[in-house]
Amino acid sequence: MTTSPKRPGGDSLGRLEEMRAAYERLRAERIRAEGEVERLGRELDQARARAREAFGTDDEAELQRLIEAAMSENAKRVEDFEAILGEVETRLRQLGSEP
């Protein structure tokens, strides 16, 4: 009884088919990623244009400075308002205690 010799490259064909499937999957993933990069690039450009229109700049450091300045101004205005309310309460109490 003779045994047939193992066909050279038979295993290689199976491996090649597996690699082809992996290649196709990676290719599709790359195409999706490239589309996502393009979409995100457009969104970034639009956001920068809106920032320039609204704040006069699209520089991140300058925008951060503007945000911090606005937050500081907000805190000051809240303190000022609180002080005014305290004065109004004091005056109302004085009016209520007058005969």
Residue frames as qw, qx, qy, qz and C-alpha x, y, z in Angstrom:
[[0.000, 0.890, 0.456, 0.000, 0.00, 0.00, 0.00],
 [0.442, 0.210, 0.009, 0.872, 1.41, 3.31, -1.03],
 [0.119, -0.780, -0.414, 0.453, 0.67, 6.52, 0.68],
 [0.401, 0.772, 0.207, 0.447, 0.38, 9.64, -1.33],
 [0.468, -0.047, -0.248, 0.847, 2.95, 12.21, -0.44],
 [0.050, -0.760, -0.411, 0.501, 1.72, 15.32, 1.19],
 [0.444, 0.734, 0.305, 0.413, 1.02, 17.93, -1.41],
 [0.439, -0.163, -0.142, 0.872, 3.57, 20.69, -1.06],
 [0.056, -0.107, -0.114, -0.986, 1.94, 24.05, -0.52],
 [0.359, -0.496, -0.735, -0.291, -1.43, 22.55, 0.47],
 [0.416, -0.611, -0.485, 0.468, -1.22, 24.05, 3.92],
 [0.236, -0.189, 0.087, 0.949, 0.02, 27.30, 2.44],
 [0.139, -0.378, -0.568, -0.717, -3.17, 27.72, 0.43],
 [0.442, -0.666, -0.601, 0.012, -5.28, 27.49, 3.56],
 [0.435, -0.494, -0.204, 0.725, -3.05, 29.99, 5.33],
 [0.141, 0.056, 0.335, 0.930, -3.23, 32.32, 2.34],
 [0.263, -0.566, -0.622, -0.473, -7.04, 32.20, 2.39],
 [0.482, -0.677, -0.452, 0.324, -7.02, 33.05, 6.10],
 [0.365, -0.334, 0.033, 0.868, -4.61, 35.92, 5.48],
 [0.028, 0.316, 0.516, 0.796, -6.75, 37.14, 2.57],
 [0.354, -0.716, -0.579, -0.162, -9.78, 37.34, 4.86],
 [0.485, -0.618, -0.228, 0.575, -7.74, 39.24, 7.44],
 [0.296, -0.046, 0.290, 0.909, -6.42, 41.55, 4.71],
 [0.110, -0.523, -0.580, -0.615, -9.94, 42.31, 3.47],
 [0.446, -0.746, -0.478, 0.127, -11.14, 43.01, 7.01],
 [0.466, -0.481, -0.037, 0.741, -8.20, 45.34, 7.66],
 [0.198, 0.184, 0.441, 0.856, -8.68, 47.05, 4.29],
 [0.237, -0.689, -0.567, -0.385, -12.35, 47.72, 5.07],
 [0.510, -0.703, -0.319, 0.378, -11.38, 49.00, 8.53],
 [0.412, -0.215, 0.156, 0.872, -8.78, 51.34, 7.00],
 [0.025, 0.427, 0.517, 0.742, -11.35, 52.72, 4.54],
 [0.388, -0.772, -0.494, -0.099, -13.80, 53.37, 7.41],
 [0.545, -0.563, -0.145, 0.604, -11.05, 55.01, 9.47],
 [0.310, 0.047, 0.299, 0.901, -10.05, 57.26, 6.57],
 [0.157, -0.620, -0.538, -0.549, -13.69, 58.32, 6.15],
 [0.515, -0.741, -0.388, 0.186, -13.90, 59.05, 9.87],
 [0.498, -0.323, 0.031, 0.805, -10.71, 61.13, 9.73],
 [0.122, 0.314, 0.421, 0.842, -12.14, 63.16, 6.84],
 [0.337, -0.723, -0.522, -0.303, -15.45, 63.69, 8.67],
 [0.568, -0.660, -0.260, 0.417, -13.70, 64.72, 11.89],
 [0.425, -0.070, 0.175, 0.885, -11.43, 67.07, 9.93],
 [0.058, -0.528, -0.458, -0.713, -14.47, 68.80, 8.43],
 [0.493, -0.749, -0.442, -0.034, -16.09, 69.06, 11.87],
 [0.578, -0.440, -0.108, 0.678, -12.90, 70.56, 13.31],
 [0.249, 0.180, 0.298, 0.904, -12.74, 73.12, 10.50],
 [0.260, -0.663, -0.489, -0.504, -16.38, 74.06, 11.12],
 [0.587, -0.685, -0.349, 0.252, -15.79, 74.37, 14.87],
 [0.499, -0.223, 0.034, 0.837, -12.78, 76.58, 14.27],
 [0.055, 0.403, 0.396, 0.823, -14.79, 78.80, 11.93],
 [0.429, -0.740, -0.461, -0.235, -17.56, 79.13, 14.54],
 [0.616, -0.542, -0.217, 0.529, -14.97, 79.97, 17.22],
 [0.359, 0.032, 0.180, 0.915, -13.40, 82.66, 15.02],
 [0.146, -0.564, -0.464, -0.667, -16.85, 84.10, 14.32],
 [0.554, -0.722, -0.402, -0.101, -17.98, 84.06, 17.95],
 [0.647, -0.683, -0.038, 0.335, -14.73, 84.86, 19.78],
 [0.228, 0.934, -0.258, -0.099, -12.41, 86.33, 17.15],
 [0.022, 0.608, -0.793, -0.018, -9.94, 83.46, 17.42],
 [0.944, -0.017, -0.242, -0.224, -9.63, 79.71, 17.06],
 [0.346, 0.480, -0.696, 0.408, -6.41, 79.47, 19.07],
 [0.705, -0.386, -0.596, -0.005, -6.98, 76.93, 21.86],
 [0.472, -0.174, -0.444, 0.741, -4.81, 78.75, 24.40],
 [0.094, -0.137, -0.016, -0.986, -6.57, 82.04, 23.72],
 [0.589, -0.369, -0.483, -0.532, -9.98, 80.38, 23.95],
 [0.657, -0.330, -0.601, 0.314, -8.97, 78.81, 27.29],
 [0.248, -0.051, -0.279, 0.926, -7.87, 82.25, 28.52],
 [0.328, -0.253, -0.239, -0.878, -11.23, 83.73, 27.43],
 [0.675, -0.385, -0.596, -0.202, -13.11, 80.95, 29.23],
 [0.558, -0.262, -0.523, 0.588, -11.11, 81.48, 32.43],
 [0.046, 0.063, -0.091, 0.993, -11.67, 85.24, 32.25],
 [0.497, -0.335, -0.400, -0.694, -15.43, 84.72, 31.75],
 [0.686, -0.373, -0.618, 0.093, -15.57, 82.32, 34.70],
 [0.394, -0.149, -0.393, 0.817, -13.70, 84.79, 36.89],
 [0.177, -0.168, -0.111, -0.963, -16.04, 87.61, 35.82],
 [0.609, -0.378, -0.566, -0.407, -19.05, 85.39, 36.53],
 [0.607, -0.327, -0.592, 0.417, -17.77, 84.62, 40.04],
 [0.181, -0.045, -0.210, 0.960, -17.23, 88.34, 40.71],
 [0.361, -0.256, -0.306, -0.843, -20.73, 89.19, 39.50],
 [0.651, -0.403, -0.636, -0.099, -22.26, 86.51, 41.72],
 [0.475, -0.265, -0.477, 0.690, -20.39, 87.96, 44.72],
 [0.027, -0.069, -0.019, -0.997, -21.52, 91.48, 43.81],
 [0.510, -0.346, -0.498, -0.610, -25.13, 90.32, 43.47],
 [0.629, -0.376, -0.642, 0.224, -24.94, 88.53, 46.80],
 [0.291, -0.153, -0.326, 0.887, -23.66, 91.73, 48.43],
 [0.250, -0.186, -0.223, -0.924, -26.50, 93.76, 46.89],
 [0.616, -0.395, -0.612, -0.302, -29.07, 91.24, 48.13],
 [0.534, -0.302, -0.567, 0.550, -27.55, 91.50, 51.61],
 [0.066, -0.019, -0.112, 0.991, -27.90, 95.28, 51.50],
 [0.447, -0.288, -0.425, -0.732, -31.54, 95.03, 50.37],
 [0.639, -0.389, -0.662, 0.045, -32.31, 92.57, 53.20],
 [0.383, -0.208, -0.427, 0.793, -30.67, 94.91, 55.71],
 [0.138, -0.088, -0.087, -0.983, -32.70, 97.90, 54.48],
 [0.556, -0.346, -0.569, -0.497, -35.94, 95.89, 54.55],
 [0.583, -0.367, -0.635, 0.350, -35.27, 94.84, 58.16],
 [0.198, -0.115, -0.245, 0.942, -34.57, 98.46, 59.06],
 [0.328, -0.211, -0.312, -0.866, -37.84, 99.54, 57.44],
 [0.632, -0.374, -0.644, -0.215, -39.73, 96.83, 59.29],
 [0.537, -0.343, -0.549, 0.541, -38.30, 97.88, 62.66],
 [0.051, 0.148, -0.054, 0.986, -39.08, 101.58, 62.27],
 [0.122, 0.427, 0.731, -0.518, -42.17, 102.78, 64.23]]
